[in-house]
């Protein structure tokens, strides 16, 4: 089945499933993983400057032969590059490394205490110059968004944060949805740490799916965009095979009660 799209608050279409590219120990495999993902039908590529592999990502995009207009390319400005001018410089480097003329989505990677306001203003400038088709934030919870709303001229189109049953905060999801911000969940597979969870295994077995597929589908059922990361073609394909089943209301409820604050990244509440 083909990957569905969501429509962002500025009318832009975004694939609901993509490829996450956080792979610090697998630098030499990133180009091939991009090639494999695009060959399999993935069109959303989620990169970031701090991952240190945007040149490889760009090489994979070029080698794939997929036309630019058919891709949805995301990147993020890292904390060390926040501030108005610094963000613009970081953006230019990302474009150069990726070998593209524009981004489909540019995000503030983390809500660093200082320079959040100036960084958002830089993103608004890039959007107004049509260098980004959409802009947003990452790892922002309600308190960060409420602060941003005080000075933003443009509402974020996307908020990307960690999303699995084990760090599920429904009030955060609801706050974004109420404000028309598309949630994008990263680390849906929790790096495999929960693959032996008894509840996951019981429910996955019921649907004839792996626990990984169940976790990806859980994100989809919530209406989130999701970007499971893998550098292996077979696993990328497995992560895509989630559109031929639905999780029942009762099973969704059971999964949503697994919260134990297991996270692969920092907790945004600490920012």
C-alpha positions as CSV (number, residue, x, y, z in Angstrom):
1,X,0.0,0.0,0.0
2,X,1.2,3.5,-0.7
3,X,2.2,5.9,2.1
4,X,-0.6,8.4,3.0
5,X,0.0,12.1,3.3
6,X,-1.1,14.6,5.9
7,X,-1.8,18.3,5.1
8,X,0.1,20.9,7.1
9,X,-1.4,24.1,8.4
10,X,0.0,26.0,5.4
11,X,-1.5,23.5,2.8
12,X,1.7,21.6,2.2
13,X,1.4,17.8,1.9
14,X,3.8,15.7,4.0
15,X,4.2,11.9,3.8
16,X,3.1,10.2,7.0
17,X,6.0,7.8,7.1
18,X,9.6,8.6,6.4
19,X,13.2,7.6,7.1
20,X,15.0,8.9,10.2
21,X,18.7,9.4,9.7
22,X,20.2,9.7,13.2
23,X,23.0,7.2,12.7
24,X,26.2,8.5,14.4
25,X,27.9,5.1,14.4
26,X,26.9,4.1,10.9
27,X,28.1,7.1,8.8
28,X,29.2,4.9,5.9
29,X,25.8,3.3,5.6
30,X,23.7,6.4,5.4
31,X,24.0,7.0,1.6
32,X,22.9,3.4,1.0
33,X,20.0,3.6,3.5
34,X,18.7,6.7,1.7
35,X,19.0,4.9,-1.7
36,X,17.2,1.8,-0.3
37,X,14.5,3.9,1.3
38,X,13.8,5.9,-1.9
39,X,13.9,2.8,-4.0
40,X,11.3,1.2,-1.7
41,X,9.0,4.2,-2.0
42,X,9.9,6.4,1.0
43,X,9.8,10.1,0.1
44,X,10.2,11.8,3.5
45,X,13.9,12.1,4.5
46,X,14.5,13.5,8.0
47,X,18.1,14.9,8.5
48,X,19.7,17.3,10.8
49,X,23.0,19.2,10.9
50,X,24.1,17.5,14.2
51,X,23.9,14.0,12.6
52,X,27.0,14.8,10.6
53,X,25.9,12.9,7.6
54,X,24.0,15.4,5.4
55,X,26.6,15.2,2.6
56,X,26.0,11.4,2.4
57,X,22.2,12.0,2.5
58,X,22.6,14.4,-0.4
59,X,24.7,11.8,-2.3
60,X,22.0,9.3,-1.8
61,X,19.3,11.6,-3.0
62,X,21.3,12.4,-6.2
63,X,22.1,8.8,-6.9
64,X,18.5,7.7,-6.4
65,X,17.3,9.6,-9.5
66,X,14.1,10.6,-7.7
67,X,13.1,14.2,-8.7
68,X,13.4,16.9,-6.1
69,X,9.7,17.9,-6.3
70,X,8.8,14.3,-5.3
71,X,10.8,14.4,-2.1
72,X,10.1,15.9,1.3
73,X,13.4,16.9,2.9
74,X,13.7,18.0,6.5
75,X,16.7,19.4,8.5
76,X,17.2,21.0,11.8
77,X,19.3,23.8,13.3
78,X,21.4,22.6,16.2
79,X,21.7,24.4,19.6
80,X,25.2,25.7,18.9
81,X,24.0,27.5,15.8
82,X,20.9,29.2,17.3
83,X,20.5,33.0,16.9
84,X,19.3,34.9,13.9
85,X,22.5,35.2,11.9
86,X,24.0,31.9,13.1
87,X,20.8,30.1,12.0
88,X,20.9,31.6,8.5
89,X,24.6,30.4,8.2
90,X,23.7,27.0,9.5
91,X,20.8,26.8,7.0
92,X,23.1,27.7,4.1
93,X,25.6,24.9,5.1
94,X,22.8,22.4,5.3
95,X,21.5,23.3,1.8
96,X,25.1,23.0,0.5
97,X,25.7,19.7,2.2
98,X,22.4,18.2,1.0
99,X,22.9,19.6,-2.5
100,X,19.4,21.0,-2.6
101,X,18.1,24.5,-3.4
102,X,15.3,24.5,-0.7
103,X,14.0,22.5,2.2
104,X,10.5,21.2,2.6
105,X,10.8,21.6,6.4
106,X,13.3,23.3,8.7
107,X,13.1,22.8,12.5
108,X,14.6,24.2,15.6
109,X,16.1,21.0,17.0
110,X,15.8,21.7,20.7
111,X,14.3,24.6,22.7
112,X,17.6,25.9,24.0
113,X,17.1,28.6,26.7
114,X,18.8,31.4,24.9
115,X,18.2,32.6,21.3
116,X,14.9,30.7,20.8
117,X,13.1,33.9,19.8
118,X,15.8,35.0,17.3
119,X,16.1,31.6,15.8
120,X,12.4,31.4,15.1
121,X,12.6,34.8,13.5
122,X,15.3,33.5,11.2
123,X,13.1,30.5,10.3
124,X,10.3,32.9,9.5
125,X,12.6,34.9,7.2
126,X,13.7,31.7,5.4
127,X,10.0,30.7,4.9
128,X,9.1,34.2,3.6
129,X,12.0,33.9,1.1
130,X,10.6,30.5,0.0
131,X,13.8,28.7,0.9
132,X,11.7,26.5,3.2
133,X,8.3,25.3,2.2
134,X,7.4,24.9,5.9
135,X,9.0,25.6,9.3
136,X,8.5,24.1,12.7
137,X,10.1,23.0,15.9
138,X,11.4,19.8,17.5
139,X,11.2,18.7,21.2
140,X,8.9,21.5,22.1
141,X,6.3,20.8,24.7
142,X,3.4,23.0,25.7
143,X,5.4,25.5,27.8
144,X,7.8,26.1,24.9
145,X,5.0,26.5,22.3
146,X,3.1,29.0,24.6
147,X,6.3,31.1,24.8
148,X,6.8,30.9,21.0
149,X,3.2,32.0,20.3
150,X,3.9,35.3,22.1
151,X,6.3,36.5,19.4
152,X,5.7,34.2,16.4
153,X,4.2,35.6,13.2
154,X,3.9,32.2,11.8
155,X,2.5,29.1,13.6
156,X,4.8,26.1,13.4
157,X,3.6,23.6,10.8
158,X,5.3,20.6,12.6
159,X,6.4,19.7,16.0
160,X,8.7,16.7,16.1
161,X,9.2,15.0,19.4
162,X,9.9,11.5,20.7
163,X,6.7,9.4,20.5
164,X,6.2,5.8,21.7
165,X,3.8,4.3,24.1
166,X,6.6,4.4,26.7
167,X,6.9,8.2,26.6
168,X,3.4,9.0,25.5
169,X,2.0,12.3,27.0
170,X,-1.5,12.6,25.5
171,X,-1.9,16.2,26.7
172,X,1.1,17.2,24.6
173,X,-0.3,15.6,21.5
174,X,-3.7,17.2,22.1
175,X,-2.2,20.7,22.6
176,X,-0.5,20.5,19.2
177,X,-3.6,19.2,17.5
178,X,-5.7,21.9,19.0
179,X,-3.3,24.5,17.5
180,X,-3.2,22.9,14.1
181,X,0.4,21.8,14.5
182,X,1.2,18.4,12.9
183,X,3.0,16.1,15.4
184,X,5.9,14.1,14.0
185,X,7.1,11.2,16.2
186,X,10.7,10.2,16.3
187,X,12.3,7.0,17.8
188,X,9.0,5.1,17.6
189,X,11.0,1.8,17.9
190,X,12.7,3.0,21.1
191,X,16.0,1.6,19.6
192,X,14.7,-1.9,20.1
193,X,14.9,-1.6,23.9
194,X,11.2,-2.7,24.3
195,X,11.1,-5.5,21.7
196,X,10.6,-8.1,24.4
197,X,7.8,-6.3,26.2
198,X,5.1,-8.8,27.0
199,X,2.2,-6.4,26.1
200,X,3.8,-5.4,22.8
201,X,4.4,-9.0,21.9
202,X,0.9,-10.2,22.8
203,X,-0.7,-7.4,20.7
204,X,1.7,-7.7,17.8
205,X,1.1,-11.5,17.6
206,X,-2.6,-10.9,17.5
207,X,-2.1,-8.8,14.3
208,X,0.5,-11.1,12.8
209,X,3.0,-8.2,13.0
210,X,6.4,-7.6,14.6
211,X,6.6,-5.4,17.7
212,X,8.4,-2.8,15.6
213,X,5.5,-2.7,13.1
214,X,3.1,-2.4,15.9
215,X,5.0,0.7,17.3
216,X,5.1,2.3,13.9
217,X,1.4,1.7,13.4
218,X,0.6,3.1,16.8
219,X,2.1,6.4,15.7
220,X,0.1,6.3,12.5
221,X,-3.1,5.6,14.4
222,X,-2.5,8.7,16.6
223,X,-2.4,10.8,13.4
224,X,1.3,11.5,13.8
225,X,3.9,11.5,11.1
226,X,6.6,9.0,12.1
227,X,10.2,8.4,11.0
228,X,11.6,5.1,12.2
229,X,15.4,4.9,11.6
230,X,17.2,2.0,10.0
231,X,20.2,1.5,7.8
232,X,19.1,-2.0,6.7
233,X,16.9,-2.4,3.6
234,X,14.9,-5.3,5.0
235,X,14.1,-3.4,8.2
236,X,13.1,-0.3,6.2
237,X,10.7,-2.4,4.2
238,X,9.3,-4.0,7.4
239,X,8.7,-0.5,8.9
240,X,6.7,0.4,5.7
241,X,4.5,-2.7,5.9
242,X,2.1,-1.2,8.4
243,X,-0.8,0.1,6.2
244,X,-2.6,-3.2,5.9
245,X,-4.0,-3.3,9.4
246,X,-5.6,-1.1,12.1
247,X,-5.1,-1.3,15.9
248,X,-8.4,-1.6,17.7
249,X,-9.5,1.0,20.2
250,X,-9.0,-1.4,23.1
251,X,-5.5,-2.3,22.0
252,X,-4.6,1.4,21.4
253,X,-5.8,2.1,25.0
254,X,-3.7,-0.8,26.3
255,X,-0.6,0.4,24.5
256,X,-1.1,4.0,25.6
257,X,-0.9,2.8,29.2
258,X,2.7,1.6,28.9
259,X,4.2,5.0,29.9
260,X,7.3,4.6,32.0
261,X,9.2,7.6,30.6
262,X,11.7,5.5,28.6
263,X,13.4,7.9,26.2
264,X,16.3,7.6,23.8
265,X,16.8,11.4,23.9
266,X,16.6,14.2,26.6
267,X,13.2,15.0,28.2
268,X,12.0,18.3,26.8
269,X,10.5,19.1,30.2
270,X,14.2,19.7,31.4
271,X,14.5,22.6,28.9
